[in-house]
């Protein structure tokens, strides 16, 4: 498939780092207009207290309003298992259409059963405004973006390429961070390797890569921007010369020793609903479930 790659266009990319979840959200601005997209936003949760807040999202909303940007898209690179999406909250404040990869339907089907969501929960992706297929394009003002389906971490993972910038979600980390786990339901290390190599071999070397999480390996400062060239030369898991079999063996061994993400239970229940909380009960209270021996 031929993709509309245009590295001559440089969108303005503004990062917002959430220290509690080590998540980087982005506002991506068309330099020729006031249009923008918000990618992988964060809703705050005090897990112990059972309280939701919007500090991280409000910082983005304030920035958007201060600069009078028109929000055209709210993009989720996948259904995150380590933070809750604030997309519907931001949408309620500043507008925009909410999009995710079409295989969110697979994720919804799997986790809808795990959390016993019942027949009222629709696992058809209808909670989102658009479900992206591989190769789909969309516009942010005068910018044309396109979508690469990059499964492996989850079935619904996508990479969004906007001018000379690619937003890879959890498909890749910084070169010294390597790659994300592939042991969630529907994840697969071999598929992840092929998705990563597709990104690195499809996009020009100068393409800027923006990641969704960074944990400061070795105590270094948090970073979120790299390039295809740097990933191919230095990524500790998938640099040029690392074979698929080597990666799969490493990833499977590494994943088997990892604990579940701290916020996996609330995150997945909210994110399969496109960032919406579960419906309230007859007394107006909302509840998140704790399935036993589900993973």
Backbone bond lengths (Angstrom), bond angles and torsions (degrees), N, CA, C in turn:
res aa  C-N    CA-C-N  psi(-1)  N-CA   C-N-CA  omega(-1)  CA-C   N-CA-C  phi
1 X - - - 1.459 - - 1.522 109.90 -
2 X 1.310 116.52 136.48 1.458 121.32 175.80 1.532 109.06 -90.33
3 X 1.331 115.76 130.43 1.448 120.63 -179.36 1.526 109.84 -108.22
4 X 1.346 117.58 148.00 1.468 121.00 -177.67 1.526 111.85 -78.48
5 X 1.326 116.52 67.55 1.463 121.49 -178.18 1.522 109.88 -76.72
6 X 1.327 116.92 129.13 1.462 121.42 179.86 1.524 108.98 -142.46
7 X 1.319 116.08 86.11 1.463 120.12 -177.19 1.525 113.11 -79.47
8 X 1.332 116.91 0.89 1.466 118.93 176.47 1.521 111.89 -78.97
9 X 1.317 116.40 -12.07 1.467 121.30 -179.83 1.531 109.43 -100.36
10 X 1.325 116.10 127.75 1.461 121.23 -178.30 1.518 109.96 -116.46
11 X 1.329 117.53 99.75 1.471 118.72 175.92 1.525 110.62 -69.91
12 X 1.320 115.74 152.92 1.455 120.38 172.52 1.521 108.04 -78.73
13 X 1.330 117.32 127.18 1.460 121.90 -177.91 1.530 108.30 -119.31
14 X 1.328 115.88 119.85 1.459 121.76 -178.59 1.532 107.93 -114.56
15 X 1.341 118.01 116.03 1.466 121.05 -178.70 1.523 112.20 -88.97
16 X 1.334 114.80 150.88 1.461 122.75 173.64 1.522 106.43 -131.53
17 X 1.332 116.70 113.22 1.460 121.15 -175.65 1.519 110.43 -96.97
18 X 1.348 115.41 127.52 1.456 121.85 175.68 1.519 108.48 -103.41
19 X 1.327 116.89 109.00 1.464 121.33 -173.39 1.524 112.45 -68.95
20 X 1.330 117.75 -27.91 1.457 119.38 -177.43 1.526 111.96 -67.12
21 X 1.334 117.13 -34.29 1.462 120.79 -178.77 1.524 112.73 -115.92
22 X 1.323 117.32 3.90 1.469 122.04 -178.02 1.531 111.78 53.70
23 X 1.327 114.84 37.45 1.462 121.64 -179.61 1.519 110.45 -102.70
24 X 1.321 115.91 139.81 1.455 120.75 171.95 1.520 108.49 -111.15
25 X 1.333 115.97 117.61 1.463 122.80 172.56 1.528 107.52 -96.39
26 X 1.326 115.53 158.59 1.461 119.26 -176.40 1.524 111.95 -134.47
27 X 1.329 115.05 141.98 1.455 121.87 162.50 1.525 106.20 -105.93
28 X 1.318 116.17 123.81 1.467 122.13 -176.99 1.524 107.66 -114.07
29 X 1.334 115.81 118.59 1.462 121.33 -169.34 1.522 110.36 -112.90
30 X 1.335 115.05 133.27 1.465 120.97 170.71 1.521 108.14 -69.92
31 X 1.346 118.55 120.09 1.466 119.80 -176.26 1.526 113.87 -69.75
32 X 1.333 117.43 -10.79 1.471 119.82 -178.79 1.521 112.85 -102.83
33 X 1.319 117.25 1.35 1.465 119.92 179.64 1.525 108.54 -150.84
34 X 1.308 115.79 -171.31 1.466 120.69 178.03 1.525 111.13 -102.43
35 X 1.325 116.78 17.80 1.458 120.80 -177.64 1.521 111.13 -88.57
36 X 1.344 116.11 150.45 1.463 120.15 -178.88 1.516 110.92 -154.18
37 X 1.322 114.82 170.36 1.456 123.34 171.69 1.516 108.30 -128.66
38 X 1.327 115.99 151.89 1.462 122.49 173.92 1.521 107.26 -113.13
39 X 1.320 116.46 128.23 1.465 121.41 -175.43 1.535 109.86 -117.91
40 X 1.328 115.83 127.08 1.472 124.30 171.75 1.532 112.80 55.90
41 X 1.322 115.39 61.67 1.462 120.59 179.20 1.533 111.12 -76.75
42 X 1.335 116.18 166.50 1.469 122.67 -174.42 1.528 110.41 -125.84
43 X 1.348 114.93 130.38 1.456 121.73 167.68 1.530 107.70 -102.81
44 X 1.316 116.85 132.41 1.464 121.23 -174.81 1.522 111.25 -82.84
45 X 1.329 115.73 143.35 1.457 120.96 175.92 1.523 109.20 -137.64
46 X 1.319 114.93 132.41 1.456 121.80 168.10 1.520 104.82 -93.60
47 X 1.314 115.91 97.89 1.459 121.32 -171.11 1.533 111.61 -62.22
48 X 1.319 115.95 -43.27 1.470 119.71 -177.58 1.531 111.87 -65.77
49 X 1.326 115.64 -37.69 1.459 120.00 -177.82 1.524 112.92 -88.71
50 X 1.332 116.47 -13.15 1.455 119.52 -177.56 1.508 113.14 67.60
51 X 1.357 116.03 40.09 1.463 120.05 -177.22 1.532 111.28 -123.71
52 X 1.315 114.21 135.15 1.455 122.56 176.13 1.523 109.00 -98.90
53 X 1.344 116.33 142.32 1.463 120.68 173.00 1.524 108.87 -145.15
54 X 1.326 115.69 175.74 1.460 119.72 -170.40 1.527 112.81 -131.00
55 X 1.325 116.41 31.60 1.464 119.83 -179.21 1.527 111.47 -56.77
56 X 1.316 117.49 -49.13 1.466 121.04 -177.59 1.520 111.21 -65.26
57 X 1.327 116.16 -43.48 1.461 119.92 -179.57 1.520 111.62 -67.42
58 X 1.334 116.46 -37.62 1.467 119.33 -179.61 1.525 111.47 -64.90
59 X 1.323 117.38 -32.04 1.473 119.47 176.69 1.528 110.14 -63.45
60 X 1.321 116.78 -39.06 1.463 120.21 177.45 1.528 110.39 -68.76
61 X 1.325 117.15 -45.54 1.462 121.21 179.70 1.527 110.89 -59.19
62 X 1.325 116.36 -43.81 1.469 120.26 178.82 1.524 110.75 -60.28
63 X 1.328 116.83 -43.64 1.461 120.65 178.86 1.527 110.85 -62.42
64 X 1.314 116.90 -43.50 1.465 120.83 -179.37 1.523 111.04 -63.33
65 X 1.310 116.20 -44.07 1.460 119.59 -178.89 1.517 112.12 -70.07
66 X 1.332 116.47 -39.77 1.463 120.70 179.90 1.521 110.90 -59.60
67 X 1.339 116.00 -37.62 1.464 120.42 -177.84 1.531 113.04 -95.48
68 X 1.318 116.04 1.35 1.471 122.75 178.09 1.526 111.92 55.56
69 X 1.327 115.45 40.50 1.458 120.24 177.41 1.524 110.81 -78.31
70 X 1.315 115.22 147.67 1.458 122.05 173.89 1.522 108.47 -96.63
71 X 1.327 117.23 115.87 1.459 121.08 -179.08 1.530 109.15 -84.01
72 X 1.309 115.55 115.78 1.458 119.81 179.87 1.522 112.07 -97.92
73 X 1.349 116.46 -31.09 1.465 119.37 -175.99 1.524 110.78 -139.64
74 X 1.322 115.12 145.23 1.458 124.05 167.85 1.521 105.29 -120.92
75 X 1.327 115.99 108.30 1.462 122.12 -170.75 1.522 110.61 -104.75
76 X 1.321 115.38 133.51 1.468 121.63 169.13 1.522 107.24 -110.63
77 X 1.340 116.95 122.03 1.459 118.95 179.33 1.525 111.82 -70.94
78 X 1.343 116.65 -20.89 1.467 122.51 175.09 1.521 108.09 -174.69
79 X 1.327 116.64 176.31 1.464 120.88 175.07 1.526 107.85 -82.73
80 X 1.295 117.01 101.30 1.460 123.12 -172.44 1.525 111.73 -67.88
81 X 1.328 115.34 144.52 1.464 121.06 177.20 1.525 111.99 -107.39
82 X 1.337 117.54 4.01 1.467 119.82 -175.62 1.524 113.34 -127.31
83 X 1.318 117.01 -0.91 1.462 119.63 171.01 1.518 109.40 -156.82
84 X 1.309 115.82 159.20 1.456 122.19 -179.29 1.525 109.10 -93.85
85 X 1.315 116.97 137.80 1.456 121.55 179.39 1.523 111.40 -76.29
86 X 1.335 115.66 140.49 1.462 121.75 174.85 1.523 111.59 -104.81
87 X 1.332 117.64 14.80 1.464 120.61 -173.48 1.531 113.40 -56.43
88 X 1.354 119.86 -47.07 1.461 117.16 -179.40 1.525 113.90 -66.14
89 X 1.339 115.70 -31.27 1.461 118.91 176.89 1.530 110.21 -65.80
90 X 1.323 117.01 -47.75 1.464 120.44 178.85 1.519 110.23 -63.17
91 X 1.329 116.57 -40.54 1.458 121.37 177.90 1.528 111.14 -58.26
92 X 1.322 116.63 -39.32 1.467 120.42 -179.41 1.526 112.22 -68.00
93 X 1.337 116.23 -23.32 1.463 121.00 -178.16 1.525 112.90 -91.64
94 X 1.348 116.49 -40.09 1.466 119.54 -170.68 1.526 113.79 -132.79
95 X 1.329 118.02 3.50 1.454 119.87 176.73 1.518 113.29 84.12
96 X 1.332 115.37 -165.57 1.453 122.42 -178.36 1.521 111.82 105.06
97 X 1.327 115.67 159.41 1.468 122.42 177.51 1.525 109.29 -102.36
98 X 1.319 115.96 141.50 1.457 121.96 -175.70 1.525 109.81 -99.22
99 X 1.348 116.37 123.57 1.449 120.79 -177.53 1.517 113.51 -129.30
100 X 1.348 115.46 150.61 1.462 123.36 177.98 1.521 107.44 -154.22
101 X 1.322 117.38 166.20 1.456 121.60 178.43 1.520 112.15 -64.00
102 X 1.340 116.68 145.67 1.460 120.32 -174.20 1.530 113.59 -63.78
103 X 1.319 117.37 -21.68 1.462 118.76 179.81 1.515 113.10 -78.33
104 X 1.341 117.02 8.49 1.464 119.77 167.84 1.526 109.35 -56.27
105 X 1.332 116.97 -26.23 1.466 120.39 179.37 1.529 111.19 -61.77
106 X 1.335 116.45 -35.60 1.470 120.73 176.60 1.519 109.98 -66.75
107 X 1.321 116.09 -45.35 1.471 121.28 179.82 1.523 110.03 -62.36
108 X 1.328 117.14 -43.35 1.456 120.89 179.00 1.528 111.75 -62.20
109 X 1.315 116.49 -40.50 1.463 120.46 -179.98 1.526 110.70 -63.25
110 X 1.338 116.11 -45.37 1.467 120.51 -178.45 1.523 111.55 -65.37
111 X 1.332 116.06 -52.37 1.462 118.97 -173.62 1.526 112.33 -81.66
112 X 1.319 117.25 -21.07 1.452 119.01 171.46 1.514 111.20 -60.62
113 X 1.337 115.95 -37.64 1.463 120.30 177.39 1.524 111.41 -74.58
114 X 1.332 116.69 -42.14 1.461 119.59 179.94 1.525 111.40 -59.07
115 X 1.342 116.20 -40.02 1.462 120.29 -178.42 1.530 112.66 -94.30
116 X 1.324 115.68 7.98 1.464 120.93 176.37 1.525 111.32 49.80
117 X 1.339 114.74 53.60 1.458 119.72 -174.54 1.527 113.64 -73.54
118 X 1.322 117.64 -17.33 1.461 119.87 175.96 1.513 112.93 85.22
119 X 1.313 115.58 174.76 1.464 120.93 -174.51 1.523 113.34 -71.20
120 X 1.329 117.39 -17.75 1.465 118.78 179.83 1.530 112.35 -74.50
121 X 1.326 116.89 -18.30 1.466 119.73 178.16 1.524 108.99 -82.00
122 X 1.316 116.15 124.29 1.457 121.78 -178.40 1.525 110.26 -92.78
123 X 1.331 116.05 119.41 1.467 120.24 179.23 1.527 110.25 -99.94
124 X 1.326 115.38 46.61 1.467 121.51 -178.24 1.525 113.01 -117.88
125 X 1.348 116.23 9.19 1.460 120.07 179.91 1.516 114.80 75.93
126 X 1.330 116.83 6.47 1.471 120.02 -174.30 1.526 112.99 -68.77
127 X 1.330 118.01 -10.30 1.471 121.12 177.46 1.527 111.29 -72.70
128 X 1.315 116.75 -14.46 1.470 122.87 -178.82 1.528 109.85 -104.60
129 X 1.330 115.75 158.44 1.459 120.46 179.07 1.523 112.61 -82.75
130 X 1.323 116.23 -28.11 1.470 119.12 178.32 1.517 110.24 -149.37
131 X 1.314 115.76 137.89 1.456 123.18 174.65 1.519 107.63 -108.59
132 X 1.345 116.38 118.36 1.457 121.21 -174.52 1.525 111.57 -87.31
133 X 1.330 115.21 136.84 1.457 122.72 170.42 1.523 109.38 -99.90
134 X 1.320 116.22 161.84 1.457 120.25 175.39 1.521 109.76 -57.86
135 X 1.326 116.41 129.96 1.453 121.46 179.07 1.506 115.12 89.47
136 X 1.336 118.40 -7.03 1.460 120.97 178.34 1.524 110.59 -62.63
137 X 1.313 115.01 148.82 1.460 121.36 175.32 1.526 109.65 -120.48
138 X 1.329 114.62 157.24 1.455 120.80 173.80 1.529 107.54 -154.48
139 X 1.325 116.26 167.17 1.455 120.28 -175.00 1.522 111.71 -115.36
140 X 1.322 114.37 143.09 1.464 123.14 170.07 1.512 105.44 -122.10
141 X 1.318 116.99 94.54 1.454 119.64 -170.32 1.516 110.02 62.54
142 X 1.330 116.64 -120.09 1.460 121.75 178.08 1.524 112.71 -95.06
143 X 1.335 116.66 1.05 1.455 120.82 177.27 1.524 110.65 -83.90
144 X 1.325 116.29 137.72 1.453 119.45 170.14 1.521 108.90 -103.01
145 X 1.317 115.53 126.98 1.464 121.97 175.88 1.512 108.86 -108.24
146 X 1.339 116.04 153.57 1.456 118.67 172.45 1.525 110.10 -138.18
147 X 1.324 114.56 162.59 1.455 121.94 -168.98 1.520 110.46 -116.67
148 X 1.332 115.76 131.85 1.457 122.47 168.97 1.529 107.75 -108.77
149 X 1.326 116.53 128.38 1.457 119.91 174.31 1.523 107.37 -79.06
150 X 1.327 117.34 118.58 1.469 121.43 -174.25 1.528 110.30 -128.85
151 X 1.319 117.90 66.62 1.463 121.39 -178.22 1.527 112.47 -71.59
152 X 1.317 114.93 172.11 1.469 121.30 179.53 1.513 110.25 135.79
153 X 1.330 116.19 -54.23 1.476 120.23 171.59 1.528 108.40 -69.07
154 X 1.327 116.51 -49.26 1.464 123.57 167.47 1.522 106.88 -138.88
155 X 1.343 118.05 164.41 1.469 119.04 178.86 1.524 113.71 -66.13
156 X 1.331 117.38 -24.98 1.460 121.09 -172.18 1.521 113.91 -97.76
157 X 1.323 118.88 8.29 1.463 120.61 -176.25 1.522 111.35 -64.93
158 X 1.321 115.19 138.40 1.460 121.71 176.58 1.520 109.97 -134.57
159 X 1.320 115.03 152.20 1.460 122.87 171.02 1.520 107.46 -110.78
160 X 1.328 116.31 130.88 1.463 121.19 -178.42 1.528 108.82 -108.61
161 X 1.323 115.77 119.88 1.454 122.09 -177.05 1.526 107.93 -105.42
162 X 1.326 115.43 120.58 1.460 122.48 -175.68 1.522 107.31 -129.31
163 X 1.325 117.44 103.05 1.456 120.91 -173.94 1.517 109.75 60.91
164 X 1.335 116.48 -127.13 1.471 119.91 -179.18 1.526 112.57 -94.38
165 X 1.338 116.96 20.93 1.462 121.77 -178.29 1.526 109.95 -122.58
166 X 1.328 116.18 137.06 1.465 121.91 177.61 1.517 108.73 -124.66
167 X 1.325 116.23 129.38 1.457 123.25 -178.70 1.520 107.11 -107.13
168 X 1.341 115.48 107.32 1.465 121.06 -165.93 1.528 113.94 -98.22
169 X 1.326 118.20 -0.65 1.458 119.07 -178.00 1.512 110.89 60.14
170 X 1.338 116.57 -129.04 1.463 121.26 179.08 1.526 112.25 -99.79
171 X 1.307 117.98 11.12 1.465 119.65 -179.92 1.523 110.89 -66.09
172 X 1.317 116.66 -36.37 1.465 122.71 178.44 1.518 110.18 -134.37
173 X 1.337 115.78 151.72 1.450 122.14 168.40 1.525 108.51 -111.60
174 X 1.339 116.19 -178.10 1.454 119.83 172.86 1.530 108.87 -59.00
175 X 1.327 118.56 157.91 1.471 119.62 -175.34 1.520 114.58 -53.39
176 X 1.339 117.90 -35.92 1.469 118.84 179.56 1.526 112.43 -84.95
177 X 1.341 117.08 -1.49 1.461 121.51 175.96 1.518 112.66 -101.77
178 X 1.323 116.42 -22.70 1.451 121.14 173.62 1.507 114.14 83.81
179 X 1.319 116.21 -108.65 1.463 121.51 -173.48 1.521 110.03 -144.73
180 X 1.330 115.46 165.22 1.458 120.87 179.72 1.521 111.06 -85.89
181 X 1.314 115.62 164.43 1.456 122.02 179.13 1.532 110.23 -65.14
182 X 1.334 114.26 159.35 1.469 120.03 -178.25 1.524 111.20 -133.15
183 X 1.332 117.01 25.93 1.462 120.30 -174.00 1.518 114.19 -107.50
184 X 1.340 118.69 7.40 1.447 119.58 173.36 1.529 109.33 -71.38
185 X 1.332 118.49 158.88 1.466 119.69 175.92 1.534 111.16 -53.09
186 X 1.318 115.87 124.98 1.455 120.52 -177.13 1.514 114.25 90.98
187 X 1.335 117.51 -9.93 1.455 120.84 176.80 1.522 110.86 -81.70
188 X 1.333 116.06 161.77 1.456 119.56 -179.01 1.524 109.00 -162.63
189 X 1.327 116.58 125.68 1.465 121.16 -175.29 1.528 111.71 -64.83
190 X 1.313 117.43 -40.30 1.466 119.96 -179.16 1.537 110.90 -65.40
191 X 1.324 114.51 -42.09 1.466 118.98 177.18 1.513 111.00 -63.55
192 X 1.339 116.80 -40.35 1.460 120.81 179.34 1.517 110.70 -61.78
193 X 1.327 117.54 -44.84 1.466 120.07 179.05 1.524 110.52 -57.50
194 X 1.314 116.75 -45.05 1.458 120.16 -177.61 1.528 111.60 -67.47
195 X 1.326 116.35 -35.40 1.459 119.65 176.61 1.525 111.08 -65.45
196 X 1.335 115.88 -44.15 1.463 119.45 -179.98 1.520 110.92 -62.77
197 X 1.320 116.13 -46.37 1.461 119.10 -179.27 1.529 110.87 -64.39
198 X 1.318 116.43 -32.82 1.462 119.09 177.00 1.527 111.03 -63.53
199 X 1.325 115.98 -44.53 1.461 119.61 177.03 1.525 110.46 -60.17
200 X 1.317 116.24 -48.18 1.466 120.72 -174.32 1.524 112.88 -71.22
201 X 1.314 117.24 -23.91 1.459 120.24 -178.70 1.521 113.21 -100.17
202 X 1.341 117.20 -14.80 1.462 121.23 177.81 1.522 111.53 -87.74
203 X 1.326 116.42 -41.09 1.452 120.73 -173.33 1.527 111.20 -89.04
204 X 1.337 117.93 145.34 1.464 121.14 178.44 1.528 112.02 -59.64
205 X 1.315 115.98 152.80 1.460 121.51 -175.72 1.525 112.97 -57.31
206 X 1.332 116.57 -32.09 1.463 119.61 -176.33 1.532 113.13 -81.45
207 X 1.317 118.14 -4.40 1.462 121.18 -179.22 1.529 110.56 -58.61
208 X 1.311 115.87 130.35 1.465 121.15 176.01 1.527 108.82 -77.60
209 X 1.316 116.48 134.58 1.455 121.97 177.71 1.519 108.81 -112.65
210 X 1.333 115.10 128.55 1.458 121.72 178.70 1.524 108.56 -115.23
211 X 1.326 115.19 124.96 1.463 120.96 -174.80 1.533 110.85 -98.72
212 X 1.328 115.58 164.69 1.462 120.64 -176.63 1.530 112.76 -94.15
213 X 1.334 117.22 -25.11 1.469 120.36 -178.04 1.524 110.19 -139.34
214 X 1.321 115.02 144.41 1.461 119.96 170.50 1.526 108.10 -145.29
215 X 1.332 115.52 140.13 1.458 121.10 -174.56 1.530 112.44 -118.93
216 X 1.333 116.94 10.81 1.458 120.15 176.53 1.510 114.12 59.06
217 X 1.348 118.80 56.83 1.473 119.95 -179.20 1.522 111.93 -52.47
218 X 1.335 116.58 137.93 1.451 121.33 178.62 1.512 114.16 70.35
219 X 1.343 116.83 10.36 1.455 120.21 179.22 1.510 114.96 85.67
220 X 1.350 117.46 7.71 1.465 118.21 179.42 1.523 110.87 -70.06
221 X 1.329 117.28 167.26 1.455 121.88 177.19 1.528 109.82 -65.58
222 X 1.320 115.51 152.67 1.457 120.98 178.65 1.533 109.65 -65.10
223 X 1.320 114.93 135.02 1.467 121.31 177.43 1.522 109.14 -131.43
224 X 1.324 115.90 157.89 1.471 119.14 -178.80 1.521 113.09 -143.32
225 X 1.311 119.05 -3.19 1.463 120.21 -178.19 1.522 110.50 -123.67
226 X 1.317 115.59 133.01 1.453 122.54 174.86 1.527 107.68 -142.07
227 X 1.306 118.97 -162.78 1.463 122.26 177.34 1.517 109.49 -136.99
228 X 1.314 115.29 163.64 1.463 119.73 174.37 1.523 109.85 -57.76
229 X 1.327 116.75 -43.70 1.472 120.34 -178.38 1.520 111.22 -60.47
230 X 1.343 116.88 -43.31 1.463 120.08 -178.84 1.526 110.82 -67.27
231 X 1.325 117.27 -39.95 1.466 120.07 178.52 1.536 110.47 -64.05
232 X 1.309 117.27 -43.34 1.460 120.32 -178.34 1.525 111.92 -66.45
233 X 1.325 116.40 -30.85 1.461 119.89 -177.74 1.524 113.23 -87.27
234 X 1.361 116.95 -31.61 1.461 118.76 -165.99 1.520 116.05 -127.44
235 X 1.331 119.35 -10.62 1.467 117.92 -174.78 1.523 110.36 -60.44
236 X 1.310 116.63 127.08 1.468 120.94 -172.27 1.521 113.12 -68.59
237 X 1.322 117.82 -16.73 1.464 120.72 -179.88 1.526 113.82 -106.80
238 X 1.333 117.36 -34.23 1.472 119.27 -169.74 1.530 113.50 -135.20
239 X 1.319 117.36 26.06 1.470 118.47 176.17 1.533 109.25 -63.23
240 X 1.322 115.15 163.84 1.457 120.49 177.04 1.528 109.54 -54.17
241 X 1.314 115.99 134.12 1.458 120.91 179.19 1.521 113.63 103.25
242 X 1.332 118.00 -18.15 1.460 121.03 175.61 1.524 108.07 -80.60
243 X 1.326 116.88 125.94 1.456 120.10 -177.20 1.527 111.11 -82.24
244 X 1.310 114.94 162.42 1.458 120.42 177.31 1.522 111.09 -59.88
245 X 1.320 116.96 -42.46 1.467 120.09 -178.83 1.524 111.31 -65.75
246 X 1.314 116.86 -39.26 1.466 120.22 177.14 1.522 110.72 -62.52
247 X 1.331 115.69 -43.54 1.466 119.67 -179.50 1.524 110.67 -64.10
248 X 1.325 117.24 -47.14 1.463 120.88 -177.49 1.527 110.74 -60.37
249 X 1.323 116.86 -43.81 1.462 120.34 179.17 1.527 110.83 -62.55
250 X 1.326 116.84 -44.71 1.459 120.94 179.19 1.519 111.27 -63.57
251 X 1.348 115.84 -47.90 1.464 120.40 -174.76 1.527 111.28 -64.84
252 X 1.314 117.38 -42.72 1.459 120.85 -179.42 1.534 111.43 -65.33
253 X 1.338 116.33 -42.18 1.461 119.71 178.59 1.530 110.64 -65.79
254 X 1.307 116.27 -41.70 1.460 120.68 -179.17 1.528 111.00 -66.46
255 X 1.329 116.39 -43.87 1.457 120.28 -177.21 1.523 112.12 -65.09
256 X 1.313 116.51 -33.96 1.464 120.27 -177.64 1.526 112.06 -64.85
257 X 1.335 116.68 -18.20 1.465 120.55 -178.55 1.531 112.67 -101.80
258 X 1.335 117.25 -0.21 1.460 120.64 -176.62 1.520 111.45 -89.17
259 X 1.320 116.18 141.66 1.459 121.17 171.66 1.522 109.64 -79.94
260 X 1.326 116.04 161.31 1.458 119.89 175.32 1.535 110.07 -65.25
261 X 1.331 118.32 146.28 1.464 119.94 176.18 1.526 111.66 -57.40
262 X 1.308 115.36 144.22 1.476 121.72 -175.42 1.525 112.18 -56.25
263 X 1.324 117.48 -37.22 1.460 120.88 -174.06 1.525 113.02 -106.43
264 X 1.337 117.95 20.54 1.457 119.63 -174.33 1.527 112.55 -60.70
265 X 1.334 118.40 -39.73 1.460 119.71 -175.40 1.527 112.54 -68.15
266 X 1.330 119.66 -51.84 1.469 117.26 176.40 1.524 112.94 -68.17
267 X 1.328 117.00 -36.28 1.465 119.53 -175.85 1.512 111.96 -60.55
268 X 1.315 117.38 -50.22 1.462 119.83 -175.81 1.523 112.01 -68.34
269 X 1.326 117.10 -37.29 1.469 118.70 178.60 1.525 111.33 -63.42
270 X 1.322 116.59 -35.87 1.469 120.99 179.55 1.520 110.98 -80.83
271 X 1.317 117.41 -43.36 1.460 120.01 -171.24 1.516 113.89 -74.28
272 X 1.337 118.65 -27.51 1.465 117.84 173.75 1.523 110.49 -71.12
273 X 1.334 116.60 -12.98 1.466 122.13 173.94 1.531 111.43 -97.18
274 X 1.314 116.99 18.18 1.475 122.34 -179.90 1.516 111.98 65.87
275 X 1.340 117.35 28.32 1.454 121.37 177.70 1.514 113.74 93.64
276 X 1.325 117.23 2.39 1.464 120.77 178.34 1.525 110.37 -88.15
277 X 1.329 116.38 145.07 1.454 121.34 175.61 1.532 109.85 -74.16
278 X 1.338 117.70 155.92 1.465 119.43 174.83 1.525 111.45 -56.76
279 X 1.317 115.85 152.73 1.466 120.76 179.92 1.528 110.26 -60.99
280 X 1.325 117.35 147.78 1.473 119.86 179.00 1.528 111.30 -72.41
281 X 1.329 114.83 156.17 1.451 119.68 175.47 1.530 109.67 -80.68
282 X 1.320 116.52 -172.07 1.466 120.09 -176.09 1.522 113.30 -65.30
283 X 1.339 116.54 -16.77 1.462 120.82 177.67 1.527 112.67 -99.73
284 X 1.328 116.19 6.73 1.455 120.42 178.21 1.508 114.74 83.93
285 X 1.326 117.36 8.65 1.459 121.31 -179.90 1.534 110.27 -94.50
286 X 1.322 115.19 143.09 1.464 121.06 177.44 1.526 109.05 -106.10
287 X 1.323 116.61 144.71 1.455 120.94 -175.27 1.524 110.94 -134.81
288 X 1.320 115.46 143.62 1.457 122.68 170.18 1.519 108.24 -109.35
289 X 1.317 116.30 145.43 1.464 121.01 -173.38 1.519 111.42 -98.20
290 X 1.314 115.82 156.19 1.462 123.08 173.24 1.526 107.78 -122.16
291 X 1.327 117.65 92.72 1.466 119.15 177.40 1.525 110.61 -69.03
292 X 1.310 117.18 142.72 1.465 122.31 -177.20 1.533 109.26 -98.95
293 X 1.352 114.41 130.45 1.477 121.10 178.19 1.527 112.23 55.29
294 X 1.336 115.54 39.78 1.468 119.47 -175.94 1.511 113.21 -88.95
295 X 1.335 117.97 -21.49 1.471 120.18 -174.05 1.535 109.58 -114.32
